[in-house]
Amino acid sequence: MGGVTPSPVVAFFDIDETLVAMKSPFAMLRHRLREQGDLDGSAYRAMADPLRRFAAEGGAPAEVSAMFYRGVAGVAWDELLHQGRDWYARLRGRGVPFVDATLRELRHHQRQGHLTVAVSGAWAASLRPMTEDLGIDLVLCTEPEVDAAGLLTGRIARAMFGPAKGAAVRDVLAARGASAGECFAYADDPSDLDMLRLVGRPTVVGDHPVLAGMAAEHGWRVLSNALVPGTERIPV
């Protein structure tokens, strides 16, 4: 008689500022506008500065994301997906600013045969080429609303922030028959707490004071957010 088949182990990763040191939709948007002639960055600043101010004043990540999508209303989604691949290919040539410790954890999970899942508030246009390059198994992310003509409406069809991340993690655990206590999650921001609390092996990346306090209280692991040598963080 065969033994009991062990339940799968899943490792969930937030992406922006956890696995890579940037807000990837903004980095991609800067590339898109530069390709359209925004050589001095003024068009990018006109769009990004209000979002930066709103975030600095305490705007929730989901609200910042909603503002971002309103700014790209009317753009063809297929065009953005294509531009995302071009952006990432060029960035790859210069050096992607991966967070060194998190990247090492990802590779460890892959060597162990664990299911790796990206759970991100970013969009597929910037995530898909990156996660394909890294060999991540499943991507759960914010999805824009696209009309019948293939154009972004400026609204969000599915947001992936806060409680939505927790729901996505629960869905994956149930679908895969995984035991939450044996699974992992990596994140850098308090908005990721719903995800971190659901697994038995949560890891905080970086030094956010709220998460540092949670880690100290509950005995969670903490990783440095130092970058892969030779790369630099991409600012918003």
N, C-alpha and C positions, 0 to 999 in steps of 0.2 A: 504494500500500500504506500502511496506517495504521502509526503509530508504536507502540512498546511502551507499553502502559498502565501508568502508574506504580502501585506498590503503595500501598495506603491508609496514611495516617498516623493513629496512635491516640494519644490523650492520656489517661492514667490518673490519676485523682484520688482520693486518700484524702479523706474529707469532714471528720469531726470534728477540730478543731484545725488542719486544713490549709486547708480552704475556708471553714469557719465556726467561730467561736470558742466552742465549747461541746461537751459530750458530749450529742448530741441525744436519745438515749433517756432520759437523766436529766432533761433540760429538759422533755421531753414528759410524763414521769411526774409531775413537780412540778405541771404543769398539770392532769393527770388527777385527782390527789389533791385539789388545790384546788377543782376543780369538784365533788368529792364532799364538800366541807365542811372540808377541812384548811386552814383559814384561817390558823392560826398556824405551819403547816409542820411540826408535830410528827410527823405520820404519815410525811411525806417523810423527815425526818431519821432516824426509826427504821429506815427501809429503806436509806437512802443512807449513813449514817454507818459501818456495818460494812464496806460496800464501799469507802468512802474509806480507811478504816484499812488494809484488806487491800491495796489498791493502793499506799498509802504505804509499806507494809512490803515491797514488792517483788513483789506478786502480779502475774502475767502478765495482759495484757489479756483473753486467752481465759478465764482463770479468773474474773476479775471479771465478765465477761459471763455465765458459767455461774451465778454467784451471783445476778446480776440476774434471769435468767430463772426461777430457782427462786422468786423473790419475786413473780412475776406468774402463777404456776401457777393454772389454773382460770378465768382471764379469757378472754372471747371475743375471738378474733383480729379478727373484723370490727368489734367495738366499738373495739378499739385503733386500727385503721386509720381509723375515723371520727374518733376523738378526735385522732389525729395531724393530720388535715386541719384540724380546728378550732384546735388549738394553733398550727399554722403560719400560718393565716390571721390570728390575733390577733397573732402575733409580727411578721408582715409589716407589719401596721398600725403597729407601734411602731418597727420597724427591725431587720432581721436582722443580727446581728454578723458579716458576711462579712469574711474576710481580704482586704484591698484588693488586694494584689499577686496573690494566687491568683485572685481573681475576674477581674482584668484578663487574666491568662493564659488562663483559660477562655474569655473573650470573644474573645481573639485566635485561639485554636484554632477556635472556631466560625466566625469570619469566614473562616478559611482552608479551611473545609470538612473539618476533621479529625473523626474519630470521637471523641466524648468519652465516657469510661467512669468511673463512680464505683465504687470498690473499697473497701468500708467494713465495719468490724466492727459498725456500728450496724444497726438493724432497719428494715424497710420502713415501719413505722408513722411513723417520724420522717423517713425519707429520701425517701419517694415524693413527698410534696407539695413538698419543697424541690427535688428534682432535676427534677420536672416544671416548676416555676416557672423554673428556670435553663435548661431546654431540654437537659439532659444526655441523651445518646442511650441509654445502657445502664447499668443499676444491678446490681451484684453485691454482695450483702451477707449478713450473718448471717441465717439463717432459723430461726425457732422451730419446734419440733415441735408440731403441732396434731392433736388427736384427732378421731374421727369426728363428734363433736358440735360441732366448731369451737372447742374450748377449748384453751388452751395447757397442755401437760403439765408445763412447768417444765424441759424438756430442750431441747437445741439440735439441730435437724435438720442444719444446715450452718453451721459457724463460718467466719468470713472474717477470719482473723488469720494473721500470719506466713507460713509455707509455703503456706497455703491461698490467700493473696493472690498469691503467685508462680505457683501452679498456675492460678489464674483468669486472670492476665495471659497466660500461655503459651497457654491455651485460646483466648482472644480473638485473639491474634496468629495462631495457626494457622487459626482459622475464617475470619479476614478476609484471610489471605494477606499480612499486614503484615510488613515487615522490622523486627525489634526495634531495629536500630541507628538507624532513622529515627523511632522513637517516643519519647514523653515520659512521665514519671511525676512526680507531686508528692506529697510526704508529709512528716510532721513527727516521726515517732517511730521508734526503732530496730526496732520490730516490723514496720515497713514495708520493711525492707531487702531482703527477698526480691523485692518488687515493684520497688524502685528499681534493683537490680542487673541486672534483666532487660532494661532499655531502654538505648538509646544516649544518651538525653538526660534523665538524672534531675535533679530539682530538690528541694532541701531547703527546707522552709518553717519559719522560726523558728530558734531557737538551741540546740536540744538538743545537749549537748556531744559525744555519740557521733556524731550525724549531722554536726555541724560538723567533727569530725575526719575523717570519711569524705570529706566534701566537699573539705576542704583536701588530702587525700591524692590524691584521684582527679580533682580539677578540676571537681567538680559545681557547678552554680549554687546559690546560696542566696538566698532571698527573705525579706524582712521579714514578720513576722506582725502588723504593725499593721492595725488594723481600718478598715473604711469609716468616714469621718468621721460623727460623730453617733450612733454605736452603741457598745455596751459588751458585753464578754465576759459570758456567762452561766455562773456558777460551778456546779460539781456540788453 
